[in-house]
Amino acid sequence: MIRINDNYLKLKASYLFSDIAKRVSAFQQANPDRDIIRLGIGDVTRALPQACVEAFHKAVDEMASESTFRGYGPEQGYDFLREAIAANDFKARGADIHADEIFISDGAKCDTGNIQEIFAKDINIAIPDPVYPVYLDTNVMAGRTGAFKDGKYEGITYLNCTWDNGFNPELPQTPVDLIYLCFPNNPTGATITKAALKTWVDYAKDNKAIILYDAAYEAFITDDSLPRSIYEVEGARDVAIEFRSFSKTAGFTGTRCAFTVVPKSLMAYDADGGSHALHALWNRRHTTKFNGVSYPVQRATEAVYSEEGKIQVKQLVSDYLKNAALIRKEMSDLGYDLVGGDNSPYIWINGKTDSWEFFDTLLNKAGVVVTPGAGFGKCGEGYIRISSFNSYENVEKAMARIKAAL
């Protein structure tokens, strides 16, 4: 008798954004003449930077000629892209990361979900609350948790992020083996100082733990005093894996390109206490289950680091931050407490009521889609997340509608 993986039955009924999509669809069917402004899911709306488009076209033309055609590329990514990333994203900021420690992939979501495969099933895991659902759900699927009760899974150490601690989690009271951190944070938009991040690095060293650091939104940091990579912190090479994405940085949500950094000095242990390089383990997993990002996409991504590309990407980020500033101002003027939006594309707002109730109010009365904080965890109850990924004109219209509705 064929059996299923019973751990899937522990998962909540559906993925957060599937629930949102169902409610929006039902609203549209009931109100076919009402237009919707989407400030919920973090999907970009601006076109690719022109430098990336031109590089795309050139690479596609290469694929059209037998003399320049390319078939399978290296699973880890082409050297031209890995070297550009190492030079611009790390060495330029004093972080000692090398090109051969970078793995190109088709999305940070995939990598943050898949990375748990190289760790033992019985490890102790610390995950922030509220949290990007992928971190939690993939560990549920792998069998590292108990049942879902009272808004949380048994067997997980939750790092509560609240207004009182500035949505920066405190160190766990009991030792853990694997720690998920995300800054600028999704969903709260909170950032972390270099000094605060150093306490996590020191904790991981003391407890022989690993930090999984999601820096997908680092391009939105405007405060130069804030770290854009965990590797800007001394000692992080020995305790951290970092995830990055071009989805929000350069509008690659529909194009798919990201990367994960696994330093060669990063070690973990087997059941007998022997140490093993995680770089080699991730390389084995990566080459076994992934065939690489396409050559045209990698050439387009390389263009992000050209002089023209840097200017164009900076403009894209600035446009979304302009939207975020407007959302911050209008919601603050309405009397709502909030964080995020200054070094992040997300604004985390205390809705003063049930998250899904506030979601429904904004959908039904204003025709605006946001994200209910409860979907990100128990500590997200009462909050909503508003995304700045839309045109300025639509954000202006959405905020006018919200003001009228509230």
C-alpha positions as CSV (number, residue, x, y, z in Angstrom):
1,M,0.0,0.0,0.0
2,I,1.5,3.3,-1.1
3,R,1.6,5.8,1.8
4,I,1.9,9.5,2.0
5,N,4.3,11.6,4.0
6,D,2.1,12.1,7.1
7,N,3.9,15.3,8.0
8,Y,2.0,17.1,5.2
9,L,-1.1,16.5,7.2
10,K,0.2,18.7,10.0
11,L,0.3,21.7,7.7
12,K,-2.4,24.4,8.0
13,A,-5.1,24.0,5.4
14,S,-3.3,26.2,2.7
15,Y,-0.5,28.5,2.1
16,L,-1.2,32.1,3.2
17,F,-1.2,33.7,-0.2
18,S,-3.6,31.0,-1.5
19,D,-6.1,32.0,1.1
20,I,-5.7,35.6,0.1
21,A,-6.2,34.7,-3.6
22,K,-9.4,32.8,-2.8
23,R,-10.9,35.8,-0.9
24,V,-9.9,38.2,-3.6
25,S,-11.4,36.0,-6.3
26,A,-14.7,35.7,-4.4
27,F,-14.8,39.5,-4.1
28,Q,-14.2,40.0,-7.8
29,Q,-16.9,37.5,-8.7
30,A,-19.4,39.3,-6.5
31,N,-18.2,42.7,-7.6
32,P,-17.2,42.5,-11.3
33,D,-17.2,46.2,-11.8
34,R,-14.9,47.0,-8.8
35,D,-11.2,47.3,-9.6
36,I,-8.6,46.0,-7.2
37,I,-5.3,47.5,-6.1
38,R,-2.9,44.9,-4.9
39,L,-0.6,45.8,-2.1
40,G,-0.4,42.4,-0.6
41,I,1.9,39.8,-2.1
42,G,5.5,41.0,-2.7
43,D,5.5,40.9,-6.4
44,V,7.1,43.7,-8.4
45,T,5.3,45.8,-11.0
46,R,8.1,47.7,-12.8
47,A,9.8,46.4,-16.0
48,L,13.2,44.9,-15.9
49,P,16.1,47.4,-16.0
50,Q,17.1,48.2,-19.6
51,A,20.6,46.9,-19.1
52,C,19.2,43.5,-18.1
53,V,16.8,43.5,-21.1
54,E,19.7,44.2,-23.5
55,A,21.9,41.5,-22.0
56,F,18.9,39.1,-22.2
57,H,18.5,39.8,-25.9
58,K,22.2,39.4,-26.6
59,A,22.3,36.1,-24.8
60,V,19.2,34.8,-26.6
61,D,20.9,35.7,-29.9
62,E,23.9,33.7,-28.8
63,M,21.6,30.7,-28.3
64,A,20.3,31.1,-31.8
65,S,23.8,30.4,-33.4
66,E,25.5,27.0,-33.2
67,S,28.9,28.8,-32.8
68,T,27.8,30.5,-29.5
69,F,25.0,28.1,-28.4
70,R,25.3,26.8,-24.8
71,G,23.7,23.6,-23.4
72,Y,23.9,22.6,-19.8
73,G,25.9,25.1,-17.7
74,P,27.5,24.5,-14.4
75,E,24.9,23.8,-11.7
76,Q,26.6,26.2,-9.3
77,G,26.3,29.0,-11.9
78,Y,28.6,30.6,-14.5
79,D,31.8,32.1,-13.2
80,F,31.0,35.5,-14.8
81,L,28.0,35.9,-12.5
82,R,29.5,34.4,-9.4
83,E,32.6,36.6,-9.7
84,A,30.4,39.8,-10.2
85,I,28.4,38.9,-7.1
86,A,31.5,38.3,-4.9
87,A,33.1,41.5,-6.0
88,N,30.1,43.8,-5.8
89,D,27.9,42.4,-3.0
90,F,30.6,41.2,-0.6
91,K,34.2,42.3,-1.2
92,A,33.1,45.8,-1.9
93,R,31.6,45.9,1.7
94,G,34.6,44.2,3.3
95,A,33.0,40.8,3.5
96,D,35.4,37.9,2.7
97,I,33.3,35.8,0.4
98,H,34.7,34.1,-2.8
99,A,33.0,33.3,-6.1
100,D,33.3,29.6,-5.6
101,E,31.3,29.9,-2.3
102,I,28.3,31.2,-4.2
103,F,25.5,29.0,-5.7
104,I,23.2,30.5,-8.3
105,S,19.6,29.3,-8.1
106,D,16.1,30.1,-9.4
107,G,14.9,31.7,-6.2
108,A,15.6,32.4,-2.6
109,K,12.3,30.8,-1.7
110,C,13.5,27.5,-3.2
111,D,16.9,27.7,-1.4
112,T,15.5,28.7,2.0
113,G,13.1,25.8,1.7
114,N,15.6,23.3,0.5
115,I,18.5,24.0,2.7
116,Q,17.0,22.1,5.6
117,E,17.6,18.9,3.7
118,I,21.3,18.8,4.7
119,F,20.5,18.9,8.4
120,A,19.5,16.1,10.7
121,K,15.8,15.5,11.4
122,D,16.1,15.8,15.2
123,I,17.9,19.1,15.5
124,N,16.4,22.0,17.6
125,I,15.2,24.8,15.4
126,A,14.5,28.5,16.2
127,I,12.2,30.4,13.9
128,P,11.0,34.0,14.3
129,D,7.3,34.7,14.8
130,P,5.9,36.4,12.7
131,V,7.8,34.7,9.9
132,Y,8.0,34.1,6.1
133,P,5.9,30.8,6.0
134,V,8.4,28.8,3.9
135,Y,10.9,28.5,6.7
136,L,8.4,26.9,9.0
137,D,6.3,24.9,6.5
138,T,9.3,23.1,5.0
139,N,10.5,21.9,8.4
140,V,7.0,20.7,9.1
141,M,7.1,18.7,5.8
142,A,10.4,17.3,6.9
143,G,9.0,16.0,10.1
144,R,10.8,18.2,12.6
145,T,7.7,19.4,14.4
146,G,4.8,18.1,16.3
147,A,1.2,19.1,15.8
148,F,-0.1,22.6,15.2
149,K,-1.8,23.7,18.4
150,D,-2.9,27.2,19.6
151,G,-1.3,28.9,16.6
152,K,2.1,27.2,16.9
153,Y,3.8,23.9,16.1
154,E,5.1,21.8,18.8
155,G,8.8,21.2,18.8
156,I,9.8,24.6,17.4
157,T,11.5,27.3,19.5
158,Y,9.7,30.4,18.5
159,L,11.5,33.8,18.6
160,N,8.7,36.2,19.3
161,C,9.0,39.5,17.5
162,T,6.8,42.2,19.0
163,W,6.4,45.9,19.2
164,D,8.2,45.9,22.6
165,N,11.4,44.3,21.2
166,G,11.3,46.3,18.0
167,F,10.5,43.1,16.1
168,N,14.1,42.0,16.7
169,P,14.0,38.6,18.3
170,E,15.8,37.9,21.5
171,L,18.3,35.1,21.9
172,P,16.7,31.8,22.8
173,Q,16.7,30.8,26.5
174,T,17.6,27.2,25.7
175,P,20.3,26.0,23.2
176,V,19.2,25.5,19.6
177,D,21.0,24.2,16.5
178,L,19.5,26.0,13.6
179,I,18.4,29.6,13.6
180,Y,16.4,31.4,10.9
181,L,16.9,35.2,10.6
182,C,15.6,37.6,8.0
183,F,16.7,41.3,7.7
184,P,15.3,43.6,6.4
185,N,12.5,41.5,7.8
186,N,9.7,39.9,5.8
187,P,7.0,40.6,7.0
188,T,7.7,43.3,9.5
189,G,10.2,45.5,7.6
190,A,12.3,45.7,10.7
191,T,16.1,46.0,10.4
192,I,19.0,44.9,12.6
193,T,22.1,46.7,13.7
194,K,25.6,45.3,13.2
195,A,26.0,45.1,17.0
196,A,22.8,43.1,17.4
197,L,23.7,40.8,14.6
198,K,27.1,40.2,16.3
199,T,25.3,38.8,19.4
200,W,23.6,36.2,17.1
201,V,27.0,35.3,15.5
202,D,28.5,34.9,19.0
203,Y,25.6,32.8,20.2
204,A,25.9,30.5,17.2
205,K,29.6,30.1,17.8
206,D,29.1,29.3,21.5
207,N,26.4,26.7,20.8
208,K,27.9,25.2,17.6
209,A,24.7,26.4,15.8
210,I,24.1,27.6,12.2
211,I,22.3,30.8,11.2
212,L,20.3,30.8,8.0
213,Y,20.3,34.5,7.1
214,D,17.7,35.7,4.5
215,A,18.9,39.0,3.1
216,A,16.6,39.1,0.1
217,Y,15.6,42.7,0.7
218,E,19.1,44.1,1.5
219,A,19.0,46.5,-1.5
220,F,16.3,48.5,0.3
221,I,18.6,49.5,3.1
222,T,19.3,53.2,2.9
223,D,21.0,53.6,6.3
224,D,24.7,53.0,5.7
225,S,25.3,52.0,9.3
226,L,23.1,48.9,8.9
227,P,24.7,45.7,7.6
228,R,23.5,44.4,4.2
229,S,25.2,41.0,4.7
230,I,25.8,38.9,7.8
231,Y,29.3,38.4,6.6
232,E,30.0,42.1,7.4
233,V,30.1,40.8,11.0
234,E,33.4,39.2,12.2
235,G,33.2,35.5,12.5
236,A,30.0,35.0,10.5
237,R,31.8,32.9,7.9
238,D,32.0,30.1,10.4
239,V,28.4,30.1,11.5
240,A,26.1,31.4,8.7
241,I,24.6,30.7,5.3
242,E,23.2,33.7,3.5
243,F,20.4,33.9,0.9
244,R,19.9,36.7,-1.7
245,S,17.5,37.3,-4.5
246,F,17.3,39.5,-7.6
247,S,13.5,39.3,-7.5
248,K,12.9,42.5,-5.7
249,T,16.3,44.1,-6.3
250,A,16.0,44.1,-10.1
251,G,12.4,42.9,-10.8
252,F,13.3,39.3,-11.5
253,T,10.1,37.7,-9.9
254,G,9.1,36.4,-13.4
255,T,12.6,35.8,-14.5
256,R,13.9,33.8,-11.5
257,C,17.5,34.2,-10.3
258,A,18.9,34.2,-6.8
259,F,21.9,32.9,-4.9
260,T,23.0,31.2,-1.7
261,V,26.4,31.7,0.0
262,V,27.9,28.7,1.8
263,P,31.4,29.6,3.1
264,K,33.9,26.7,2.9
265,S,34.9,27.3,6.5
266,L,31.4,26.5,7.7
267,M,31.2,23.2,9.5
268,A,28.5,21.0,11.0
269,Y,28.7,17.6,12.8
270,D,27.7,14.0,12.3
271,A,26.2,11.7,15.0
272,D,29.7,10.8,16.2
273,G,30.9,14.4,16.5
274,G,32.9,14.4,13.3
275,S,32.9,17.7,11.4
276,H,31.9,18.2,7.8
277,A,32.0,21.1,5.4
278,L,28.5,22.3,4.6
279,H,29.7,23.7,1.4
280,A,30.4,20.2,0.1
281,L,27.1,18.9,1.3
282,W,25.1,21.7,-0.3
283,N,27.1,21.3,-3.5
284,R,26.2,17.6,-3.5
285,R,22.5,18.4,-3.0
286,H,22.5,21.3,-5.5
287,T,24.1,19.3,-8.3
288,T,21.9,16.3,-7.7
289,K,18.6,18.1,-7.7
290,F,19.2,21.2,-9.8
291,N,20.3,21.7,-13.3
292,G,21.2,25.4,-13.2
293,V,19.7,28.7,-14.1
294,S,19.5,29.4,-17.9
295,Y,22.4,31.1,-19.6
296,P,20.3,34.1,-20.8
297,V,18.9,34.7,-17.3
298,Q,22.4,34.7,-15.8
299,R,23.7,37.1,-18.5
300,A,20.7,39.4,-17.7
301,T,21.6,39.1,-14.0
302,E,25.2,39.9,-14.6
303,A,24.0,43.2,-16.2
304,V,22.7,44.2,-12.7
305,Y,26.3,44.9,-11.8
306,S,27.2,47.0,-14.9
307,E,27.4,50.7,-14.4
308,E,24.1,51.2,-16.3
309,G,22.5,48.4,-14.4
310,K,23.5,49.7,-11.0
311,I,21.9,53.1,-11.8
312,Q,18.8,51.5,-13.1
313,V,18.4,49.1,-10.2
314,K,18.9,51.9,-7.7
315,Q,16.1,53.9,-9.4
316,L,13.8,50.9,-9.2
317,V,14.5,50.5,-5.5
318,S,14.1,54.3,-4.9
319,D,10.7,54.2,-6.7
320,Y,9.4,51.5,-4.4
321,L,10.8,53.2,-1.3
322,K,9.0,56.4,-2.4
323,N,5.8,54.3,-2.4
324,A,6.6,53.0,1.0
325,A,7.2,56.5,2.4
326,L,3.7,57.5,1.2
327,I,2.1,54.5,2.8
328,R,4.0,55.2,6.1
329,K,2.8,58.8,6.1
330,E,-0.8,58.2,5.3
331,M,-1.2,55.3,7.7
332,S,0.6,57.2,10.4
333,D,-1.6,60.2,9.8
334,L,-4.6,57.9,10.4
335,G,-3.3,57.1,13.8
336,Y,-1.8,53.7,13.2
337,D,1.5,52.6,14.8
338,L,3.9,51.0,12.3
339,V,7.4,49.9,11.5
340,G,9.2,49.3,8.2
341,G,9.1,51.2,4.9
342,D,12.2,53.2,5.4
343,N,14.8,50.5,4.8
344,S,12.3,48.0,3.5
345,P,9.5,47.7,0.9
346,Y,7.1,46.4,3.6
347,I,5.2,48.4,6.2
348,W,4.0,46.5,9.2
349,I,0.9,48.2,10.8
350,N,-0.9,47.6,14.0
351,G,-4.5,47.3,12.7
352,K,-6.0,47.5,16.2
353,T,-8.3,44.6,15.3
354,D,-8.3,41.0,14.0
355,S,-5.9,40.7,11.1
356,W,-8.3,39.0,8.7
357,E,-11.1,41.3,9.8
358,F,-9.0,44.3,8.8
359,F,-8.0,42.6,5.6
360,D,-11.7,42.1,4.7
361,T,-12.5,45.7,5.6
362,L,-9.9,47.1,3.2
363,L,-10.8,44.6,0.5
364,N,-14.6,45.2,0.7
365,K,-14.7,48.9,1.5
366,A,-11.6,50.1,-0.3
367,G,-10.9,47.5,-3.0
368,V,-7.3,47.2,-1.7
369,V,-5.5,43.9,-1.0
370,V,-3.0,43.8,1.9
371,T,-1.7,40.8,3.8
372,P,-3.1,39.8,7.3
373,G,-0.4,39.5,9.9
374,A,-1.9,36.4,11.4
375,G,-0.9,34.5,8.3
376,F,2.7,35.0,9.3
377,G,2.4,33.6,12.8
378,K,0.7,34.0,16.2
379,C,2.6,37.2,16.9
380,G,1.3,38.7,13.7
381,E,-2.3,38.7,14.9
382,G,-3.6,42.3,15.0
383,Y,-1.2,43.5,12.3
384,I,-1.3,43.8,8.5
385,R,1.5,44.1,6.0
386,I,1.3,46.6,3.2
387,S,3.6,46.1,0.2
388,S,5.0,49.1,-1.7
389,F,5.3,47.0,-4.9
390,N,3.1,48.9,-7.3
391,S,3.0,52.2,-9.2
392,Y,3.1,55.5,-7.3
393,E,-0.2,56.4,-8.9
394,N,-1.9,53.2,-7.7
395,V,-0.4,53.7,-4.2
396,E,-1.8,57.2,-4.1
397,K,-5.2,55.9,-5.2
398,A,-5.1,53.0,-2.7
399,M,-4.3,55.3,0.2
400,A,-7.1,57.7,-0.7
401,R,-9.5,54.8,-0.7
402,I,-8.2,53.5,2.6
403,K,-8.6,56.9,4.2
404,A,-12.1,57.1,2.9
405,A,-12.9,53.6,4.2
406,L,-11.4,54.1,7.7
